[in-house]
Amino acid sequence: MQLFNLKEKTQQVSFAEAVKLGIGHNQGLFFMDKLEPLDNIEELLKLPLVERSGKILRHLIGDEIPTLEDIVKSAFVFPAPLVKADADIYALELFHGPTLAFKDFGARFMARVLSAVRGDGHLTILTATSGDTGAAVADAFYGQPGIDVVVLYPKGKISALQEKLIATLGGNIRAVEVDGTFDECQDLVKQAFDDSQFRAQVGLNSANSINISRLLAQVCYYFEAAAQLTPEQRERLVFSVPCGNFGNITAGLIAKALGLKSRFMISCNANDTVPRYLASGSWDPHATIPTLSNAMDISRPNNWPRVEALVKMQRWQLSDFDCGSLTDDETRASMQALYKKTGYVLEPHAAIAYQVLSDHLKEGETGIFLGTAHPAKFKETVDSTLGIDLPLPKALADRALLPAVKTELKPDYAALKTFMLKELGL
């Protein structure tokens, strides 16, 4: 598999090299410049998740990773069920993994691929999270020899339970609470990657969706969703994706480019840079606004260049996307309306995706919105909005009472660098 730096097309790397580097020169993202459609998709959809995913990823990646099918089998050990939530609308529940979020698919796959290709050198994973990435990455890499993990998250802007999943592991996992926004956390990661001496010194890599391995793993569950529908339903399929850093919808669009029949809706909260851009043609990020759907509190989505590259590659039009954004009040109203109607429990991110889908679904279409996190990860919001007492799954209950072990830093790169060198004994 050949990948190119979207900012410097002269930098061309293999899949394994892209996984090890994480990001290219000048903070450019690695991406393909062509995609060959899959053959016999209907036959693929008859296969179980793990077997089908192995074939899809082998098609994308090629022969670079001899153990690819074993990696998939080891990573994808939990289901992604499609659950009916409303008339002609289904939830793709991606929260049945160890950290109860869709990030488990990509993080577990990346951890295993990186172990297969990294060689003998020490690695330091530096990642920024707006909620669920940090927990999934921490869990995926916890206890792996030769790998240290530093997770940055914005102070007071992730849920208490999300924080517990990041900051209660210890060992090779360091939790850093940054007194700032997610965008500032993301900027710190970018500055670290631009510091070539530091990058080499600590063996820097990132597990954000800038890493192509995470993105490709996520392609697989779009096919898994389609596999759970009838052939007739698959003919007019629509996905609504809650969007923050736009990695999830990029994976969906790769699935579309591979031949999955579907159209896509971009669903945002008040951090609506992309919906405004699609309406006006002007890229005008505002200051990030804290919302109930904290994992989407991103004003400068890293993966948007990949979306535009895919649209250009496939000769699609940005105008083909339906999109929408909800305020917190509208998000709560969506949660309440569906719960009253069908009893299905939405958390804030899924509520936005559901509502945008419901507003734009056409007659005869089958809609799927992505449930990216277990509602219990947002228990306080869900309970107060719906007037219920949502029980905690065991994965959360076991961590809820443990103390969070974290380091507090200002959004200052020099301070982060000093902290990391000290922690790593360098």
C-alpha positions in Angstrom: 0.0 0.0 0.0 1.4 3.4 -1.0 0.5 6.5 0.9 1.3 10.1 0.2 1.7 13.1 2.4 -1.2 15.4 1.5 0.9 18.5 2.1 4.1 17.2 0.4 3.2 14.7 -2.3 6.9 13.9 -2.8 6.8 12.1 0.6 5.6 8.6 -0.3 5.6 5.8 2.3 4.4 2.2 2.8 1.6 1.4 5.2 4.0 0.2 7.8 6.1 3.3 7.5 3.0 5.5 7.8 2.0 3.7 10.9 5.4 4.1 12.5 5.7 7.8 11.5 2.1 8.8 12.4 2.3 12.1 10.6 4.3 13.4 7.6 6.5 16.3 6.9 5.0 19.7 7.6 2.2 18.0 9.7 0.8 16.4 6.6 -1.5 13.5 6.8 -0.8 10.2 5.0 -3.4 9.1 2.6 -3.9 7.0 -0.6 -4.3 8.7 -4.0 -6.5 5.9 -5.4 -8.8 3.1 -4.1 -9.7 0.0 -6.0 -13.3 -1.1 -5.4 -13.9 -4.5 -3.7 -15.2 -7.4 -5.8 -18.4 -9.3 -4.8 -19.5 -7.1 -1.9 -22.7 -9.0 -1.5 -20.7 -12.2 -0.9 -18.4 -10.4 1.5 -21.5 -9.2 3.5 -22.4 -12.8 4.1 -19.2 -13.4 6.1 -18.7 -12.9 9.8 -17.2 -9.6 11.0 -13.7 -10.9 11.6 -13.3 -12.9 8.4 -14.9 -10.1 6.3 -12.7 -7.4 8.0 -9.6 -9.4 7.3 -10.4 -9.5 3.6 -11.2 -5.8 3.5 -8.0 -4.8 5.3 -5.9 -7.2 3.2 -7.5 -5.5 0.1 -6.5 -2.1 1.3 -3.1 -2.8 2.8 -1.8 -5.6 0.6 0.9 -8.0 1.7 3.0 -5.8 4.0 1.7 -7.4 7.2 1.8 -11.2 6.9 -0.1 -11.6 10.2 -2.9 -9.2 9.3 -5.7 -11.7 9.7 -4.4 -12.8 13.1 -4.2 -9.1 14.1 -7.8 -8.6 13.1 -8.9 -11.7 15.0 -7.1 -10.5 18.1 -8.4 -6.9 17.9 -12.1 -7.4 16.9 -13.3 -9.6 19.8 -16.6 -7.7 20.4 -19.7 -7.2 18.3 -21.1 -4.1 16.6 -24.8 -4.8 16.7 -27.4 -2.9 14.7 -30.4 -2.0 16.9 -33.7 -0.6 15.7 -34.2 2.8 17.3 -37.1 4.3 15.3 -39.0 3.7 12.1 -36.5 3.0 9.3 -33.7 4.1 11.6 -31.1 1.9 13.3 -28.3 2.6 15.8 -24.9 1.0 15.0 -23.8 0.4 18.6 -20.0 0.7 18.5 -19.6 0.7 22.3 -19.3 -3.0 23.2 -15.5 -3.0 23.4 -13.4 -2.8 26.6 -13.7 1.0 26.9 -17.2 1.3 25.7 -16.5 3.5 22.7 -16.0 3.1 18.9 -12.3 4.0 19.4 -11.7 0.5 20.6 -11.8 -0.8 17.0 -9.1 1.5 15.7 -7.0 1.6 18.9 -6.7 -2.2 19.3 -6.0 -2.7 15.7 -3.3 0.0 15.7 -1.6 -1.3 18.8 -1.2 -4.7 17.3 -0.1 -3.4 13.9 2.5 -1.2 15.6 3.8 -4.1 17.6 4.2 -6.1 14.4 6.1 -3.4 12.5 8.0 -1.3 15.0 11.1 -3.4 15.4 13.2 -3.2 18.6 13.2 0.5 19.3 11.3 2.2 22.1 8.1 4.1 21.2 6.3 6.9 23.0 2.6 7.3 22.0 1.5 10.9 22.4 -2.2 11.4 21.8 -4.8 14.1 22.4 -8.4 13.2 23.3 -11.7 15.0 23.5 -13.2 12.1 25.4 -13.0 8.5 24.1 -9.7 8.2 22.2 -7.6 8.4 25.3 -9.3 5.6 27.1 -9.2 3.3 24.0 -5.5 4.0 23.4 -4.6 3.6 27.0 -6.4 0.3 27.2 -5.0 -1.0 23.9 -1.3 -0.2 24.8 -1.5 -0.8 28.5 1.4 -3.1 29.7 3.0 -3.4 26.3 6.8 -3.6 26.7 8.8 -0.9 25.0 5.9 1.5 24.6 5.0 4.5 26.8 1.7 6.4 26.4 1.0 10.0 27.2 -2.7 11.1 26.9 -3.6 14.8 26.8 -7.1 15.9 27.6 -8.7 19.3 28.2 -9.4 20.1 31.9 -13.1 19.9 32.8 -14.2 19.1 29.3 -14.4 15.3 29.4 -16.8 13.4 31.6 -15.7 12.1 35.0 -16.1 8.5 33.8 -14.1 9.2 30.6 -11.3 10.5 32.8 -11.4 7.5 35.0 -10.9 5.2 32.1 -7.7 7.1 31.2 -6.2 8.1 34.5 -6.6 4.9 36.6 -4.3 2.5 34.8 -0.9 3.8 35.7 2.1 1.7 34.6 3.2 2.8 31.1 0.1 5.1 30.8 0.5 8.8 31.8 -2.6 11.0 32.0 -2.1 14.8 31.4 -4.9 17.2 32.1 -4.3 20.3 30.0 -5.8 23.6 31.2 -7.2 24.5 27.8 -9.3 23.2 24.9 -9.0 20.0 22.8 -7.7 22.0 19.9 -4.9 23.3 22.2 -4.1 19.6 23.2 -4.1 18.7 19.5 -1.7 21.7 18.8 0.7 20.3 21.5 0.8 17.0 19.7 1.5 18.7 16.4 4.3 20.8 18.0 5.9 17.6 19.4 5.9 16.1 15.9 7.5 19.2 14.4 10.3 19.0 16.9 12.5 16.5 15.0 15.1 16.2 17.8 12.5 15.4 20.5 10.6 13.1 18.1 13.7 11.0 17.5 14.8 11.1 21.2 11.6 9.6 22.5 10.5 7.5 19.5 7.4 9.6 19.0 4.2 8.3 17.5 0.5 9.2 17.8 -2.6 7.2 18.1 -5.1 9.9 17.1 -7.0 9.3 13.9 -4.2 11.0 12.1 -2.6 7.5 12.2 -3.8 5.7 9.1 -4.1 2.3 10.8 -6.8 3.5 13.1 -8.7 4.9 10.2 -8.6 1.8 8.1 -9.8 -0.4 11.0 -12.9 1.8 11.2 -13.8 1.1 7.6 -14.8 -2.4 8.6 -17.8 -1.6 10.8 -19.6 0.2 8.0 -19.7 -3.1 6.2 -20.7 -4.8 9.4 -23.7 -2.4 9.6 -24.7 -3.1 6.0 -24.4 -6.9 6.6 -27.1 -6.8 9.2 -29.7 -5.3 6.8 -31.6 -7.0 4.0 -30.4 -6.6 0.4 -33.4 -4.3 -0.2 -32.5 -2.0 2.7 -28.9 -1.8 1.5 -30.0 -0.3 -1.8 -30.9 3.0 -0.2 -28.6 3.2 2.8 -27.8 6.4 4.7 -25.2 6.9 7.5 -25.3 9.8 9.9 -22.0 10.2 11.6 -21.3 12.4 14.7 -18.3 14.4 13.7 -15.5 15.9 15.8 -12.1 15.3 14.2 -13.8 13.7 11.1 -11.9 10.5 11.2 -15.0 8.4 11.6 -16.7 9.8 8.5 -13.4 9.5 6.6 -13.5 5.8 7.3 -17.1 5.7 6.1 -16.2 7.5 2.9 -13.4 5.0 2.3 -16.1 2.2 2.6 -18.2 4.1 0.1 -15.2 4.4 -2.3 -14.7 0.6 -2.0 -18.2 0.0 -3.2 -20.6 0.2 -0.2 -23.8 1.8 -1.5 -24.5 4.7 0.9 -24.8 8.4 1.4 -23.5 10.2 4.4 -24.7 12.9 6.7 -22.3 15.2 8.7 -23.7 15.7 12.2 -22.1 18.4 14.4 -22.7 20.2 17.6 -22.3 24.0 18.1 -18.7 23.6 16.9 -19.9 23.8 13.3 -16.9 24.8 11.2 -17.7 22.2 8.5 -21.4 22.8 8.1 -20.7 26.6 7.8 -18.0 25.9 5.3 -20.3 23.7 3.2 -22.9 26.5 3.2 -20.6 29.4 2.6 -17.4 28.1 1.1 -15.5 30.0 3.8 -13.3 28.0 6.2 -13.7 30.0 9.4 -13.1 28.1 12.6 -14.5 29.8 15.7 -13.3 29.4 19.3 -14.2 25.9 20.5 -17.4 25.9 22.5 -17.9 23.4 25.4 -21.0 21.2 24.9 -22.7 18.1 26.2 -21.2 16.2 23.3 -17.7 16.9 24.4 -15.9 14.4 22.0 -17.2 16.7 19.2 -15.9 19.9 20.7 -13.4 20.5 17.9 -13.2 23.6 15.7 -10.3 22.6 13.5 -10.8 18.9 12.6 -7.6 17.2 11.6 -9.1 14.8 9.2 -10.9 17.3 7.0 -8.1 17.3 4.4 -8.6 13.6 4.0 -12.3 14.1 3.3 -11.6 16.7 0.7 -8.9 14.4 -0.9 -11.4 11.5 -1.1 -14.1 13.7 -2.6 -11.7 14.9 -5.3 -10.3 11.4 -5.9 -13.8 9.9 -6.3 -15.1 12.9 -8.3 -17.9 13.4 -5.7 -19.2 16.8 -4.7 -19.1 18.4 -1.2 -22.6 19.6 -2.0 -23.7 15.9 -1.9 -23.5 15.9 1.9 -26.5 16.6 4.1 -25.3 18.1 7.3 -26.7 19.6 10.4 -25.7 20.9 13.9 -27.5 21.0 17.2 -27.4 23.1 20.3 -27.3 21.5 23.7 -31.0 22.3 24.2 -31.8 20.6 20.9 -29.6 17.6 21.8 -31.5 17.1 25.1 -34.8 17.5 23.2 -33.7 14.8 20.8 -32.7 12.4 23.6 -36.1 13.0 25.3 -38.2 12.6 22.1 -36.7 9.3 21.1 -36.8 7.9 24.6 -40.5 8.8 24.9 -41.2 7.4 21.5 -39.4 4.1 21.5 -37.5 3.8 24.8 -34.1 3.9 23.1 -31.5 5.7 25.2 -29.3 8.1 23.4 -26.2 9.8 24.8 -25.5 13.4 23.4 -23.3 12.4 20.5 -25.7 9.8 19.2 -28.6 12.1 19.8 -27.1 14.6 17.4 -26.5 12.0 14.7 -30.0 10.6 15.2 -31.7 14.0 14.9 -29.8 15.0 11.8 -30.7 11.7 10.2 -34.3 11.9 11.2 -34.5 15.4 9.8 -33.0 14.5 6.4 -34.0 10.9 5.8 -36.0 10.4 2.6 -38.9 8.1 2.0 -37.7 4.6 1.2 -34.3 5.1 2.7 -32.9 3.1 5.6 -31.0 5.2 8.1 -28.1 4.3 10.4 -26.7 6.6 13.0 -23.5 5.7 14.8 -23.7 5.1 18.6 -20.1 6.0 19.4 -20.1 5.6 23.2 -22.1 3.8 25.8 -24.8 6.2 27.3 -23.4 5.4 30.8 -20.2 7.2 30.0 -22.5 10.3 30.1 -24.6 9.1 33.0 -25.1 12.5 34.7 -26.4 14.0 31.4 -28.5 11.0 30.5 -30.0 10.6 33.9 -30.9 14.3 34.3 -32.3 14.6 30.7 -34.4 11.4 30.7 -35.3 11.2 34.4 -33.8 7.7 34.8 -31.0 6.0 36.8 -28.9 4.4 34.2 -26.8 1.5 35.6 -23.1 1.5 35.1 -21.7 -1.4 33.0 -19.0 -3.4 34.9 -16.2 -1.8 32.9 -17.2 1.6 34.2 -18.3 0.5 37.7 -14.9 -1.1 38.3 -13.1 2.2 37.6 -15.5 4.7 39.0 -14.3 4.5 42.6 -10.6 4.4 41.7 -8.6 7.6 42.2 -7.5 9.4 39.0 -3.7 9.8 38.8 -2.9 12.7 36.5 -0.5 15.6 35.9 -1.9 19.1 35.3 -0.2 21.3 32.7 -0.8 24.6 30.9 -1.1 24.3 27.1 2.6 25.0 26.8 4.8 22.8 24.6 8.0 23.5 26.7 6.2 22.3 29.8 5.0 19.2 28.1 8.4 18.4 26.7 10.0 18.8 30.1 7.4 16.5 31.7 7.8 13.8 29.1 11.6 13.8 29.2 11.5 13.5 33.0 8.9 10.8 33.0 10.8 8.8 30.4 14.1 9.2 32.2 15.8 11.0 29.3 
